[in-house]
Amino acid sequence: MSLFLEKVVEDGYTSYNITKGGYIFVVVLAVIAFLAISYFINADGKGRLSVKQLTVSALCLALAFVLSNVKLFKLPMGGSVTVFSMFFVTYIGYLYGPRVSLSAAFAYGLLQMIVDPYIISVPQMLCDYVLAFTALGVAGFFHNTKYGMFKGYVAGVLGRFIFAVLSGVVFFADYTPEGMSPLGYSAAYNGSYLGAEAFLTVVVLLIPAVRTALNRIKNEALEKSVVKQAQTV
């Protein structure tokens, strides 16, 4: 573990920092995960993603990563409301389906791990940074359904919420205020910032001009020869 994580003891609490070797390993793994996208069949079943489609996925992932660092507010024990960062991860799923979105979300989770992480154990690290963010990729399962953009986003956020609550119950139960259950406190705590961001995002997506623009981008990203009228999302 010393190759990738270094132990830190402060005020009787043990945590871990990622070493230089750990950062290199995480970045390389994230790049490999993202490049794996090019081997998946496109959502329309016409073959692997083209260079343009891979570029669109990369841009969405980069935008999500940048926006994740633009925080409207941050809670004292972790978690924050960002400027729609989760949406752009789920949007990849809306464009290209679940296999692409799960790989992209996995890569996104690895990238989040190198930005001010709080690690107390390897299982907690996997739950909070790998599984929780990869869960955003379930949005891809709704890419061809009515209101798929909305349903995919909500499903992705719900998936992240489940793992965040699980982490709170299993790894941070000691922080539960007296008189509350770890499950109830974890659900309320994680639901506060995830729910706030989800609400703001959905409000923006309800604007007709925004939906029209996002569907136009989808048509162009899928490289359709004939741009059809944007489906209702």
C-alpha positions, 0 to 999 in steps of 0.5 A, spaced: 500 500 500 505 504 501 507 505 493 500 508 492 498 510 499 501 513 505 498 513 512 497 519 516 495 520 523 492 526 526 489 527 532 488 520 533 485 519 526 488 515 521 487 517 513 491 516 507 494 520 502 495 518 495 503 518 493 506 520 487 506 513 484 498 513 486 497 519 482 500 516 476 497 509 477 490 513 477 491 517 471 494 511 467 488 507 469 483 513 467 486 514 460 485 506 459 478 506 461 476 512 457 480 509 451 476 502 452 470 506 449 473 506 442 472 499 442 464 499 444 459 498 439 455 505 438 448 506 440 445 505 433 449 499 432 453 501 426 460 499 429 465 502 434 465 510 436 468 514 431 474 519 432 468 525 432 464 521 437 470 519 442 472 527 442 465 528 444 465 524 450 472 526 452 469 533 451 463 532 456 468 528 461 473 534 461 467 539 462 464 535 468 471 534 471 472 542 470 465 544 473 466 539 479 471 544 481 466 550 481 462 549 487 456 553 489 457 550 496 461 545 500 459 541 506 464 541 512 464 533 512 465 532 504 460 533 499 458 539 495 453 542 490 457 543 483 455 547 477 451 541 473 458 536 473 454 530 474 449 531 468 455 531 463 457 524 465 450 522 464 449 526 458 455 521 455 450 515 456 444 519 453 448 520 447 452 513 446 448 508 451 450 504 457 457 501 455 460 507 453 457 511 459 459 506 464 466 506 462 466 514 462 463 514 469 469 509 471 474 514 468 471 520 471 471 517 478 478 515 478 479 523 476 475 525 482 480 521 486 486 525 485 482 532 487 482 533 494 480 526 496 479 523 503 481 516 504 480 512 511 481 505 507 481 502 501 474 499 501 471 506 503 476 509 497 473 504 492 465 506 495 466 513 495 470 514 488 470 508 484 463 505 485 459 512 487 461 516 480 461 509 476 454 509 478 452 515 474 453 511 468 447 507 469 444 513 465 446 510 459 440 504 460 435 510 458 438 513 452 433 510 447 427 511 452 422 517 452 424 522 456 431 518 456 435 524 458 431 526 464 430 519 467 438 517 465 440 523 469 435 521 475 437 514 475 445 516 475 444 521 481 440 515 485 446 510 483 451 515 486 446 517 492 446 509 494 453 508 494 454 515 498 449 513 503 452 506 504 459 509 505 456 513 510 453 507 514 459 503 513 465 507 514 463 514 517 457 511 522 461 514 528 460 521 525 452 520 526 449 525 531 446 522 538 439 520 537 440 519 530 441 512 526 447 512 521 442 510 515 438 516 516 443 521 518 447 519 512 441 519 507 439 526 509 446 528 509 448 526 502 441 527 499 442 534 501 447 536 496 446 531 491 438 533 491 440 540 491 444 539 485 439 534 481 433 539 482 437 545 479 439 541 474 432 538 472 430 546 472 435 548 467 433 542 463 426 543 463 427 550 459 425 548 452 431 552 448 436 547 453 432 541 451 432 543 443 440 544 444 442 538 447 438 534 442 441 537 436 448 536 439 445 528 440 444 528 433 450 531 431 454 527 435 451 521 433 453 523 426 446 522 423 446 523 415 439 526 416 437 530 422 431 528 424 426 532 429 429 532 436 425 527 440 421 529 446 426 528 452 
